[in-house]
Amino acid sequence: MTTFHEALRLILDRALPLPPVRVPLAQALGLVAAEDILALEPVPPFTNSAMDGFAVRAVDCAGPVRLPVLGEIPAGRASAPALESAAAYRIMTGAPMPTGADTVVPVEEAKAGEGWVELNVPVRPGAHVRLAGEDIPAGGLVVPAGRVLRPAEIGVLAAIGQDQVPVRPRLKVAVITTGNELVDAGERPGPGQIRDANIHSLAAQVRAAGAVPVCFPRVPDRREAVAEALGHALAGAEVVLTNGGISVGDFDYIKAVLEEMGAEQVFWRVAQKPGGPLGLWRLRGRLVFGIPGNPVAAMLMVEEFVRPALRKMMGFSNLHRPERTGILAAPWRRHSADGKLILLRVRTRARGQDLLAELTGPQGSGLLSSMMAADALALIPPDTLAIPAGGEVLLHLIDQPEDH
């Protein structure tokens, strides 16, 4: 079987970034810049006042002084007049500085009357003045390629006049669940039926990764129904996640149908627990993931394998959750020497300089509630048979962003 790390490498080798597109600035939040973005003009575009106050020459204000006020310069004025020596202009925040003035004295630091202003303390040259280009010079690099566009980047792009932004687009990810036993969340299950939790948890994981889930109606365990659903999914999304029907049971048709459709198998089955039946195929230029149907296994496979692939395809440079070395709160022992990497659901808490990891409870792959309590996964190497209390484990911090 393919190892955990080999599977991840094979996936990421094939997860190629989508071609760039240009989107309106209002739609760019959370996307990744596809190219370097330069400022075509300086920010601010002209030297202006940072405060409501009085524009003066610092040399005229070395000590207590009364200066004539020659007029007022409001924000939005196209240009400002020249300032004579030993005089001042009343000026508003954002208004252009008059030629000759180099300092603004805030209103609260001055005493003003009709046509005059009195300054009783020395002023600092250049105080409360925003110079043209002091924030962003013309021609300067504003956003490098690969940068995630956060609210601050959106604001800066607006300031330099970028109303259309070159980005890697959001992926459309088809999510297909299979199984005769499944009913919708709002239905009452009949005999032998269960509610389809996976379609909701997997779609939420796709959305949390920044992609767009495209959810398909549940597919019954019939070969022709599986083929039809896959055909529609391949036509409407860049990545396909199938859930269930991927193992070796009599009604597991995903693998067989993909092969009939001409899919290239990259791997099938991984030496891990849970999630052993994980598979990856390429078909019509799309990646098709075969995700096992057990709820915990499904979520863990999306977390560890699908999420990094989606992020790479959307241009993110940080693909993996933060890793920490933690210590187990209680001893752990493997049931058998099966040569598989084991993923344990744990909750963590600080204990001095250590990060203590406690199991969230029983680790069965059908116990979906255990995922709610987990903020990390402990990865147990295939050759580790037991870990004592206080023993070290590698943790993937699944509640923290990749760039934390």
N, C-alpha and C positions, 0 to 999 in steps of 0.2 A: 504494500500500500504506500501511497504518497505520504511523506511526513508533513506535519503541520507547517514547517518553515518552507519546505519545497512547494506546497500548495500555494502559500502566500506569494512566493516568488513567481510562480507560473501565472498567477492571476495578475499581479502588478505588471509583469512583462507585457501583458496583452491589453491592459487598461490604458489606452492611448488617449491623450487629451482631445476633447472635441474641437473642431475648427472654431476660430473666434467669430463673434458677431458683435454688432454695435446695437446697444440698447439705450433707451432714454434714461437719463440720470436717475429719474424717480424709480426705475426698476432695477438699478444696479446694486442696491444694498446686499451685502453678503456674497456677491460674486467676486471673481478673481480677475484682475486686470490682465489682459492678453498681451499687452505691449507696454513699453515705457510711454508715459504721458508727460509731455513737457508743457511748461507755461509759455504761451505766445506773447504774454504781456506781463508787466510787473504787478504785484499785489503788495500794498495798495498801489493803484495806478498813479497817484499824485501824493505829494506830501500834505498831510492834513492834521488837524487837531484831534488829540485823544480825549479832550475834556471840554466842557463848557467853561469859558474863562476869557482871558485877555491875551492876545498875541503881542509879544514885545520882543525887543532886542535885549539879551541878557546883559550886554555891556552898559545899558542904560539903567540897570536895576541893581547896582552893586550895594546900595544901601536904601534907607527909606526915601521914597520918591513919589511925587504926584505927577502923573502923565495925562496929557489930553487924550481923549478917546475920539478917534477920527470917524468912526462909523461902526457898522455891524456886518459880519460875514456869516450868513446862515449856511447850513448844510445844503448841498445841491447847487450851490452857486458855481457857474462855469469857471470863473477865475477870480483871483483876489487882487486888490490894488497893492501897490508898493507901500511899504511902511517907512515913513520918515523917521529920522532919529528922534529920540526922546519923545515917543508917542506910542499909542497902543490902538488896537482894534478889538472890539468885542467879537468873540468868535464862538461858534457852536461846534459840538462834537461832530467830526467827519467833514467839516468845512475845509476848503483849501487854505493853506497858510499863505499869508501875504508875502510878497517878495521882500526880503530884508529881515523879516522876523525869524527868530530861531528858537523861541521858547513860548510856552503857554503857561500862564498863571491861573490856576483854578479859581472859580468864582468865590469859593469859600475861603481862599487865602488872600482875598483882596477886599478893599473897602471902596465902593464905587458911589459916585454921585452923578448929577446931570452933566455929562460931557467930560468927566474925569474919572480916574481910578488912582487909588493910593495903595502903594505896596510898602509894607513895613519891614519885610525880611528879605535878605538877598535871595535871588532865584538861581536855580541850577541851569546852566546852558543846555538846551536841548530837551528840557523837561516837558513831558506830555505832548510830544510831537511824534507822529508816525511818518517815517520817511518813505518815499516812493520806493517800492521793491524790497523793503526791509523784511517782509514776510516771505515773499517768493520773488526772486529776480526773474526777469524776462529770459526765456531760454533754459531755465533751471528745471531739473528733474523733479516732478511733483509726486508721481506714483510710479514706482518701478513695476515692470512685468512680474506677475506672480503675487502681488500684494492683494490681500483681501480688502474689499471696499467696505469699511466701517462707516458709521456716521461722520467721523472726522474727515475721512477721505472724500465722502460725498460733498461735504461743505466746501472743502478746498477745490474740488473739481468745479463746483458751481462758481466759486470766486474767480477761476481762470476762464470761465465761459465754456466749459465742456458740458454741453447739454446732451451729447451722445457719447457713450463710453465703449471702448473696445474691451470685451470680456469673453471669458469662457462661459457658455450658456449653462443653464440648469439642465441636468439629465432628466429625461423621461424614463421611468423605470416601471415596467409592467410587473404586477404582482398577481400571481395565479395560485390559488389554493385548490387542491384536489381532494376528493373523498366523498363517497356516497353517504357517509355518516354525518356530514356537516350541515348545520342550519345557521341562519343569520343570528346576530347578537340579540335582535328583538323578538326572536321566535322562541317558543317553548319546545325543547327537544322532545321528540317522541321516543319510543323504545329503540334502543341501539343508536341514538343520535347524540351529538354534542354540538355546542355552539362553536362557531368558527372564530376563535380568538386570534389565530395567526394572521388572518388578512388584515386585522386592525393593528396588531403589534408590529408586523413587518412594514406596513405602509407608514406607520408613525416613525419607524427607524429610518426609512428612506427619506421622509420629510425632514427629520432631525439632521440628516447628513447634508441637507441643502438641495436635494433633488426633488423631483415631482413624481409621486407615485401615481400610476395608472392602474386602478384596481379592476380586475375582471370578475365576472360572476363565477361562483364556485363551479368547478368542473367535475362531473361525475366520473367514476372509475370505468370509463369506456375508451377504447383506443381511438375511435373516430372523434370523440369529444375532446380528447387531449390534443389531437392533431389540429383540430379546428381552432382551439384556444391558442395554441402556440403560433399558428399562422397569423391570427389577428394581433397577437402581442408583438411579434416580430415586425409587423407593419406599422405599429403605433408607438414604439419605444426604442431607445438605444440600448437598453439593458433589460433582460428578462429574468425575473426570479420566479421559479416554480417551487411550490411548497407541497411536500408529500409526494407519494408515488415514485420515489427515487431509489427504493431499496430493491429487494429481490423477491418480493411477494408476487402472488399470482395476479394481483390487480395493480401492480406498480408498472405503469406504462410510459413514464416520462423518458427514461433512458432509451427504450426500444423505439419510441416514436421519433425521438431526436435522430437516432441512427438512420431510420427510414427516410427522414427528411434530408439526409446528407450532412448532418452536423459533424464537425471535427471534435472528437473527444480530447480534451486537454488532460484531464484526469478524472477518475471516479474512485471514490473511497479514500479516506484520509485516516492515518493512524492516530486517532484522537478519540476522546470520550468527554462529553457527548458530541454527536455530529459526524460519526464515521461515514455515513453514506453521501457526504458532500461530493458534488461533481461540478465540472465546468466544461462547457462546450462552446464552440464558435459556429455560428450559422448566419448566413446572409450579412456578414460583417458585424453581427451582434454578439455580445457575450450573453450566454444563457447559464445561469446558476441553477443547479438542482439542490434545493435546500431540504433537509429532512423534515418530516412532519411533526415530530415531538416538539411541543411549544418552546421549551428551554433550548433545545438543540437549535431550533430555527433562529431564535434571537441571538444566540451566541455566534452562529455562523455569519449572520449579517453583521454583527458587531466586529468580529475579528477579520473577516475576509471581504465582505461586500462593501462595507463602509470605506475602508482605505481605497478600494478600487474606484468607487464613485467619486471620492475626493480627488484622486489623481486625474480622472477623466474631466473633472470640472476645473482643473488647473491649480488646485491647492498644492503647496510645497510641503506642508506638514501633514503626513498621512496617518500617523499612528497616535493613539492616546499616550499620555505620559506614563512612563514606567518608573516604579520604585521597588526597592528591596524592602520587604516587610518581614515580620516574624509571625508565625502561627501561634494563636492563643492556646490551642489544644493539640495533642498529638494526632497525626494522620497516618493511615496505613493503606496501601493498595490491596485490593482484594486478590489480585493475581498478577503475575509477571507477564502482562500482555503486550508490553512494548509500545504502549500508546501514551501520548501526551494527554494529561488530564486537566480540564478547566474546572476549577472550583469557584463557586459563587461565594464571595466573602463581603463582609462589611468591615470597614477600617476605622480606627481611632488612634489618635496620638497617645503615646505613653512615653513621656520624656522625649528622647531623641529618636525613638523607634516608632514605626507604624505597625500597630498590632492588627492582625487580620483574624476575624472570627468567621467560621462557616455560618451561612444564613440558615442552616438547618439541613434536613435531608437533601441529598443532591440528585435525586431522580430527575431524568430529562423531561418528565411530564409535569413537574411541580412549578408551574409558572409563577405562583406567588413568591417563590424564592428570589425571583429577579427583582421584585420590588424592594427587597431589603438589601440588595447588593449594590455597592458603589465601586467594586473592583472585582477582577478575576485573578485568581492565583493559578499560575501555570506550573504544573508539576511535570518535570522531564520524564520521558519514557523509561529511563533506567533508575529512577528513584522509587524505591519500594516503600519507604517510610520516612516521615519527618517528625522529630520530637517536638514537644511544646517548646517554643522559643526558637525553633529552627527557622532558617531563612527561606523565603519564597519570593519569586518574581511576581510583581503585581502589575496588572494593567488597570489604570484608574479610569473606569468607564464613565464616570460622572463628570470628568474634567475635559475641557476642549483640547484639541490636538496642539494648539499653540500656547498652552498654559505655561 
